[in-house]
Amino acid sequence: MAKGLQSFLWTVLLLLCTMLPPGAQAMHMEVGGPGLGQPGDPMLLASGRVKRGWVWNQFFVVEEYTGTEPLYVGKIHSDSDEGDGSIKYTISGEGAGTIFLIDEITGDIHATERLDREQKTFYTLRAQARDRQTDRLLEPESEFIIKVQDINDSEPRFLEGPYIGSVAELSPIGTSVMQVMASDADDPTYGSSARVVYSVLEGEQHFTVDSKTGVIRTAVADLDRETQDRYEVVIRATDMAGQLGGLSGSTTVTIVVTDVNDNPPRFPQKMYQFSIVETAPVGTAVGRVKAEDSDVGENTDMTYQMKDEEGVDMFKVTTDSNTQEAVITVQKPLDYESKKVHTIIVEALNKFVDPRFVDLGTFRDQTIVRVSVLDVDEPPEFQPPSDLMEVQEDAHVGSVVGVVTALDPDTVNHPVRYAIDRSTDVERIFDIDANTGAIVTGKVLDRETAGWHNITVLAMEADNHSQVSRASLRIRILDVNDNPPELATPYEAAVCEDAKPGQLIQTISVVDRDEPQSGHHFYFTLAPEATHNHHFSLLDIKDNTAAVHTQRVGFNRQEQDVYLLPILVVDSGPPALSSTGTLTIHVCGCDSSGAIQSCNSTAYVMSATLSPGALIALLVCILILIVLVLLILTLKRHHKSHLTSEDDEDMRDNVIKYNDEGGGEQDTEAYDMSALRGPRDGGLSGNLASELHVLPQWVQKPDLDFSLFRDYICKKVEQADEDISVPPYDSFQTYAFEGSDSPVPSLSSINTWSSGSEQDFSYLAGWGPRFRQLAALYTQGRKGEEEGEES
């Protein structure tokens, strides 16, 4: 048994060696050259070059070792080692002392930990050989690599999942759907551990996968989205090229079958029935029909159309883009009495047709729609004679203008009654016979006032006035010659004093409110009262105008400066009408060239004096002027008296106003006292004397009546007492401080609530010579009031 195991191990070892690259089985390293040896070293040859070297094989360690003993990696050896244990071997670098341990005597290297090639593929270390006794470096430090040998310990993984693909329905076999890729962490350069192949675990009846590329393709050509629109396909990836013992991984691929327009529209019913009243207005929806389509998205978009001539004439079909329904609407007015049932054919067809599937059949469908018209009670309908009537303006009241006719369209044929909408004939110029529809005149017509009349005639069922219809009627008033011609304007002309006979002075034209069909023709002549006129002549020019010429040599303004020429105008009728107009001719002074210089304004009538009406008008004008003058004088006098009373009433202009009282009798520095000492020193100044002169002189005239002054003061005091929003009107100054040595009280009348008769001013006499004049004024005034009251 042991012998067989040993043979197996040697076979594996030989197999591993054969897999190594050439020259890697054994390596003899020669170390030498400048800088590697030291002078005086006995190992140096005479030539100065050292012939030494490391001897070891390529190092490999198998990953995922699970044994209990350290795994032997390899052996490092110096060719100077004689096997007596005098050389000590050491290693340093990645994993030295932890993962890898070395026997110092033999140079054997063992791995003490479990390694994973997917985490680290190799380790770089450095080897040293030293003399055990002297620790002298016998070999220069050399670097070597320990490779982690891969084993198949990682299964393939799909790293980009989940996978979702799509393919159109009815795609041919072999149509590419999508590609999946699996990744294997094993070494792709060593063996077949990372060599992956693909296969389908589930869904192989509909899809296949390329074993090398992972491209998924359709396996059948009859994929139908309407039958199944989604497939779940499981793809497996196996390493070791799919050989026995390989590892595998799988993923689920969702394949969505997309729609193509392979299904035509189909109506669920072959016939639809709708009903609508005959009075439905144009545009009213009759109903909706919809064809079904098994496809989705834009493949279900469809249009509808009429297929018969009758339906196209009476109805219209449109497509609702939101619901994909056919909307049938009324295109012309319906009439139950004419046709009770309409049959139409509606066709539905796909908007987008895929030419690849035309051979599957026609992508359209038809259905029959029956529309029943329901009878309703309809208002009468006017028959279609002309809506224009004519009548002469001289027609008598009650004359027939015309007749309107309306009939009930219903099968019952109710009798019809007529009326006029009075909102269109407020003045009731026309009437209508309720039974026959005859329109007659209700008032005298006048074409010149209103040449056209627009009225609305109503027709209603006799037993149901809610069923009413309306018709507009135009009535034209025909002209008759009932207006005489008149001069176009009140003509005025001028003639020079030195005018010669036959000189044109004015051209006359006329107007006529009538409009004869043959046009106007007017005739001009002088009025009978002017037939003996020898001053002017009238010539009818025959073009509806006339010319006035002078008939004598020269005119004299001193004798007569205005002539009134009556002119008779006659129209062509029938009957012929006439009127008389007057041409006013002024006699003016002209220069040698005939330019008018001046004209007098006094008028002389040829055949009459000033009329009584003109005299009355002149007197009325004079009377109005006199009344206006008197009214102006009265207003001025009233205004002057009002200003005088205001001046007499306002007594405040005589009051002297001081802005500050001062500090008392001892305050002699702040103010000029000369004004107060003036009367004692020899008289007042001119201004002060004039002001005192205006004050009432009670001393000299104690018998005066002061009732007016007293009443005025009392009135003002009462107004000041009642008005709490402002200070009293006779308050001139607010005294904050009078002085500490003033022996007298304030003179302010703010607290004057009583009349002047209740106050005693005798204390003013004790205020000194400065207030002597003021005390005399108030004392005399007091005595005068008492004497007046006693008397």
Backbone hydrogen bonds, N-H to C=O, Kabsch-Sander energy under -0.5 kcal/mol:
donor,donor_aa,acceptor,acceptor_aa,energy
5,L,1,M,-2.2
6,Q,2,A,-2.3
7,S,3,K,-1.8
8,F,4,G,-2.1
9,L,5,L,-2.3
10,W,6,Q,-2.3
11,T,7,S,-1.9
12,V,8,F,-2.3
13,L,9,L,-2.6
14,L,10,W,-2.4
15,L,11,T,-2.3
16,L,12,V,-2.4
17,C,13,L,-2.2
18,T,14,L,-2.3
19,M,15,L,-1.1
20,L,16,L,-0.7
20,L,17,C,-1.0
24,A,21,P,-1.8
27,M,56,W,-1.1
29,M,27,M,-0.6
29,M,54,W,-2.6
30,E,28,H,-0.6
31,V,29,M,-0.6
31,V,52,R,-2.2
32,G,30,E,-0.5
36,L,33,G,-1.6
37,G,33,G,-0.5
41,D,38,Q,-1.6
44,L,41,D,-1.8
45,L,49,R,-0.6
48,G,45,L,-1.6
52,R,31,V,-0.8
52,R,50,V,-0.8
55,V,77,H,-4.0
56,W,27,M,-1.2
57,N,75,K,-0.5
58,Q,24,A,-1.1
59,F,145,I,-0.7
60,F,73,V,-0.6
61,V,147,K,-2.2
63,E,149,Q,-2.3
64,E,115,L,-3.4
65,Y,62,V,-0.5
71,L,111,A,-2.5
73,V,109,I,-3.2
74,G,109,I,-1.3
76,I,107,G,-2.2
77,H,55,V,-1.2
79,D,53,G,-2.1
81,D,78,S,-1.9
82,E,80,S,-0.5
88,K,130,R,-3.2
89,Y,87,I,-0.5
89,Y,104,E,-2.5
90,T,128,Q,-2.2
92,S,126,R,-2.0
94,E,124,T,-2.1
96,A,93,G,-1.4
97,G,100,F,-2.7
98,T,95,G,-1.3
99,I,95,G,-1.4
100,F,95,G,-2.9
101,L,110,H,-2.4
103,D,108,D,-2.6
104,E,102,I,-0.6
107,G,103,D,-2.8
109,I,74,G,-3.4
110,H,101,L,-2.6
111,A,71,L,-3.3
112,T,99,I,-3.0
112,T,110,H,-0.5
119,Q,116,D,-1.3
120,K,116,D,-2.2
123,Y,146,I,-2.3
125,L,123,Y,-0.5
125,L,144,F,-3.1
126,R,92,S,-3.0
127,A,142,S,-3.5
128,Q,90,T,-2.5
129,A,139,E,-0.7
130,R,88,K,-2.4
131,D,136,R,-3.0
132,R,86,S,-3.2
135,D,131,D,-2.3
138,L,129,A,-2.7
138,L,136,R,-0.6
139,E,129,A,-1.6
142,S,127,A,-2.0
144,F,125,L,-2.9
146,I,123,Y,-2.8
147,K,59,F,-1.9
147,K,145,I,-0.6
148,V,121,T,-2.9
149,Q,61,V,-3.5
149,Q,147,K,-0.7
153,D,151,I,-1.9
157,R,183,S,-2.7
159,L,157,R,-0.9
163,Y,252,T,-0.9
165,G,254,T,-3.1
167,V,256,V,-2.2
169,E,258,T,-2.2
170,L,223,L,-2.1
171,S,168,A,-1.1
174,G,218,T,-2.2
175,T,172,P,-1.4
177,V,216,I,-3.3
178,M,216,I,-0.9
180,V,214,G,-2.2
183,S,157,R,-3.5
190,Y,187,D,-1.0
191,G,189,T,-0.6
193,S,190,Y,-0.8
194,A,187,D,-0.5
195,R,192,S,-1.1
196,V,194,A,-0.8
197,V,238,T,-2.3
198,Y,211,S,-1.8
199,S,236,R,-2.1
201,L,199,S,-0.5
201,L,234,V,-3.1
202,E,234,V,-1.2
206,H,203,G,-1.5
207,F,203,G,-2.2
208,T,217,R,-2.7
210,D,215,V,-2.2
214,G,210,D,-2.0
216,I,178,M,-3.5
217,R,208,T,-2.6
218,T,175,T,-1.6
219,A,206,H,-3.6
220,V,206,H,-0.8
225,R,223,L,-0.5
227,T,224,D,-0.8
228,Q,224,D,-2.7
231,Y,255,I,-2.6
233,V,231,Y,-0.6
233,V,253,V,-3.1
234,V,202,E,-1.4
235,I,233,V,-0.6
235,I,251,T,-2.6
236,R,199,S,-3.2
237,A,249,G,-3.6
238,T,197,V,-2.8
239,D,247,L,-3.2
240,M,192,S,-1.7
241,A,195,R,-2.7
242,G,239,D,-1.5
243,Q,240,M,-2.2
246,G,243,Q,-2.0
249,G,237,A,-2.5
251,T,235,I,-2.2
253,V,233,V,-4.0
253,V,251,T,-0.5
254,T,163,Y,-2.7
254,T,252,T,-0.5
255,I,231,Y,-3.0
255,I,253,V,-0.6
256,V,165,G,-3.0
256,V,254,T,-0.6
257,V,229,D,-2.0
258,T,167,V,-2.0
258,T,256,V,-0.7
262,D,260,V,-2.3
266,R,292,E,-2.6
272,Y,368,I,-2.8
274,F,370,R,-2.9
276,I,372,S,-2.4
278,E,374,L,-2.1
280,A,277,V,-1.5
283,G,330,V,-2.3
284,T,281,P,-1.7
286,V,328,I,-3.7
287,G,328,I,-1.1
289,V,326,A,-1.9
292,E,266,R,-3.3
299,N,296,V,-1.3
300,T,297,G,-1.9
301,D,298,E,-1.2
303,T,349,L,-2.4
305,Q,347,E,-1.8
307,K,345,I,-1.9
312,V,308,D,-1.7
313,D,309,E,-1.7
314,M,310,E,-2.0
315,F,311,G,-2.7
316,K,329,T,-2.4
318,T,327,V,-2.2
320,D,318,T,-0.5
320,D,325,E,-2.9
321,S,319,T,-0.8
324,Q,320,D,-2.5
325,E,320,D,-0.7
326,A,289,V,-3.7
327,V,318,T,-3.1
327,V,325,E,-0.6
328,I,287,G,-2.6
328,I,326,A,-0.6
329,T,316,K,-3.0
329,T,327,V,-0.5
330,V,284,T,-2.2
331,Q,314,M,-2.9
332,K,314,M,-1.4
334,L,278,E,-0.6
339,K,335,D,-2.5
342,H,371,V,-3.0
344,I,342,H,-0.5
344,I,369,V,-3.0
346,V,367,T,-2.5
347,E,305,Q,-2.8
348,A,365,D,-3.2
349,L,303,T,-2.1
350,N,363,F,-1.6
351,K,301,D,-2.7
352,F,301,D,-0.6
353,V,351,K,-0.6
357,F,354,D,-1.9
358,V,355,P,-1.1
360,L,357,F,-1.4
361,G,358,V,-1.7
364,R,362,T,-0.9
365,D,348,A,-2.5
367,T,346,V,-2.2
368,I,270,K,-2.0
369,V,344,I,-3.1
370,R,272,Y,-2.9
371,V,342,H,-3.5
371,V,369,V,-0.5
372,S,274,F,-2.9
372,S,370,R,-0.6
373,V,340,K,-3.5
374,L,276,I,-2.5
374,L,372,S,-0.5
378,E,376,V,-0.8
381,E,407,L,-3.4
383,Q,405,T,-2.8
389,M,474,R,-2.8
391,V,476,R,-2.0
393,E,478,L,-2.1
395,A,392,Q,-1.6
398,G,441,T,-1.7
399,S,396,H,-1.9
401,V,439,I,-3.9
402,G,439,I,-1.3
404,V,437,G,-2.1
407,L,381,E,-2.6
417,R,460,M,-3.1
418,Y,434,A,-1.8
419,A,458,L,-1.9
421,D,456,T,-2.9
422,R,420,I,-0.8
424,T,421,D,-2.0
428,R,425,D,-1.4
431,D,440,V,-2.8
433,D,438,A,-2.5
434,A,432,I,-0.5
437,G,433,D,-2.3
439,I,402,G,-3.6
440,V,431,D,-2.7
440,V,438,A,-0.5
441,T,399,S,-2.1
442,G,429,I,-4.3
443,K,429,I,-1.2
445,L,393,E,-0.6
449,T,446,D,-0.6
450,A,446,D,-2.3
453,H,475,I,-2.2
455,I,453,H,-0.6
455,I,473,L,-2.5
457,V,471,A,-2.9
458,L,419,A,-3.6
459,A,469,S,-2.4
460,M,417,R,-2.6
461,E,464,N,-0.8
461,E,467,Q,-1.4
462,A,415,P,-2.6
464,N,461,E,-0.6
467,Q,464,N,-1.4
468,V,466,S,-1.3
469,S,459,A,-2.6
471,A,457,V,-1.8
473,L,455,I,-3.1
474,R,387,D,-3.0
475,I,453,H,-3.1
476,R,389,M,-3.2
476,R,474,R,-0.5
477,I,451,G,-2.5
478,L,391,V,-3.2
478,L,476,R,-0.6
481,N,574,P,-0.7
482,D,480,V,-1.7
486,E,511,V,-2.6
488,A,509,S,-2.4
491,Y,489,T,-1.6
493,A,584,T,-3.5
495,V,586,H,-3.1
497,E,588,C,-1.7
499,A,496,C,-1.9
502,G,550,T,-3.4
503,Q,500,K,-1.2
505,I,548,V,-2.7
506,Q,548,V,-1.2
508,I,546,A,-3.9
510,V,544,N,-0.7
511,V,486,E,-2.9
519,G,516,P,-1.3
523,Y,570,V,-2.8
525,T,568,L,-1.9
527,A,566,P,-1.7
530,A,527,A,-2.0
531,T,528,P,-1.5
533,N,530,A,-1.5
537,S,549,H,-2.5
539,L,547,A,-2.9
541,I,539,L,-0.6
541,I,545,T,-2.0
542,K,545,T,-0.6
546,A,508,I,-2.4
547,A,539,L,-2.8
548,V,506,Q,-3.0
549,H,537,S,-2.4
550,T,503,Q,-1.8
551,Q,535,H,-3.3
552,R,535,H,-0.7
554,G,499,A,-2.9
554,G,552,R,-0.7
555,F,497,E,-2.9
557,R,555,F,-0.5
560,Q,556,N,-2.4
563,Y,585,I,-3.1
565,L,563,Y,-0.6
565,L,583,L,-3.0
567,I,581,G,-3.8
568,L,525,T,-3.4
569,V,579,S,-3.0
570,V,523,Y,-2.5
571,D,577,L,-2.7
579,S,569,V,-2.0
581,G,567,I,-2.9
583,L,565,L,-2.6
584,T,491,Y,-2.0
584,T,582,T,-0.6
585,I,563,Y,-3.3
585,I,583,L,-0.5
586,H,493,A,-2.9
586,H,584,T,-0.5
587,V,561,D,-3.5
588,C,495,V,-2.6
588,C,586,H,-0.6
589,G,598,S,-3.2
591,D,595,A,-2.1
594,G,591,D,-1.4
597,Q,589,G,-4.1
598,S,589,G,-1.2
600,N,587,V,-0.7
604,Y,562,V,-0.6
615,L,611,S,-1.5
616,I,612,P,-2.3
617,A,613,G,-2.1
618,L,614,A,-2.0
619,L,615,L,-2.2
620,V,616,I,-2.3
621,C,617,A,-1.8
622,I,618,L,-1.9
623,L,619,L,-2.4
624,I,620,V,-2.1
625,L,621,C,-1.9
626,I,622,I,-1.9
627,V,623,L,-2.2
628,L,624,I,-1.9
629,V,625,L,-2.0
630,L,626,I,-2.2
631,L,627,V,-2.1
632,I,628,L,-2.0
633,L,629,V,-2.1
634,T,630,L,-2.2
635,L,631,L,-2.0
636,K,632,I,-2.0
637,R,633,L,-2.1
638,H,634,T,-2.3
639,H,635,L,-2.0
640,K,636,K,-2.1
641,S,637,R,-2.2
642,H,638,H,-1.7
643,L,639,H,-1.7
644,T,640,K,-1.9
645,S,641,S,-2.1
646,E,642,H,-1.6
647,D,643,L,-1.8
648,D,644,T,-2.1
649,E,645,S,-1.9
650,D,646,E,-1.7
651,M,649,E,-1.2
654,N,651,M,-1.5
655,V,652,R,-1.5
667,D,664,G,-0.9
668,T,666,Q,-1.5
673,M,671,Y,-0.8
675,A,672,D,-0.7
676,L,673,M,-0.7
677,R,673,M,-1.9
678,G,674,S,-1.1
681,D,677,R,-1.9
682,G,678,G,-1.0
683,G,678,G,-1.6
689,A,685,S,-3.0
690,S,686,G,-2.0
691,E,687,N,-2.2
692,L,688,L,-2.6
693,H,689,A,-1.8
694,V,690,S,-1.2
695,L,691,E,-0.9
698,W,696,P,-1.5
701,K,697,Q,-2.1
704,L,701,K,-1.2
706,F,704,L,-0.8
710,R,706,F,-2.9
711,D,707,S,-2.9
712,Y,708,L,-2.0
713,I,709,F,-2.4
714,C,710,R,-2.9
715,K,711,D,-2.3
716,K,712,Y,-2.3
717,V,713,I,-2.7
718,E,714,C,-2.4
719,Q,715,K,-2.1
720,A,716,K,-2.4
721,D,717,V,-2.6
722,E,718,E,-1.9
723,D,719,Q,-1.7
724,I,722,E,-1.0
731,S,728,P,-1.5
732,F,730,D,-0.7
735,Y,733,Q,-0.6
736,A,734,T,-0.7
742,S,739,G,-0.9
752,T,749,S,-1.5
753,W,751,N,-1.4
758,E,755,S,-1.4
759,Q,756,G,-1.3
761,F,759,Q,-0.6
764,L,761,F,-1.4
765,A,762,S,-1.5
766,G,763,Y,-1.2
767,W,764,L,-1.4
768,G,765,A,-0.6
771,F,768,G,-1.1
772,R,769,P,-1.0
775,A,771,F,-2.4
776,A,772,R,-2.3
777,L,773,Q,-2.0
778,Y,774,L,-2.2
779,T,775,A,-2.6
780,Q,776,A,-2.4
781,G,777,L,-2.0
782,R,778,Y,-1.9
783,K,779,T,-2.2
784,G,780,Q,-2.6
785,E,781,G,-1.8
786,E,782,R,-2.0
787,E,783,K,-2.5
788,G,784,G,-2.1
789,E,785,E,-2.1
790,E,786,E,-2.4
791,S,787,E,-2.5
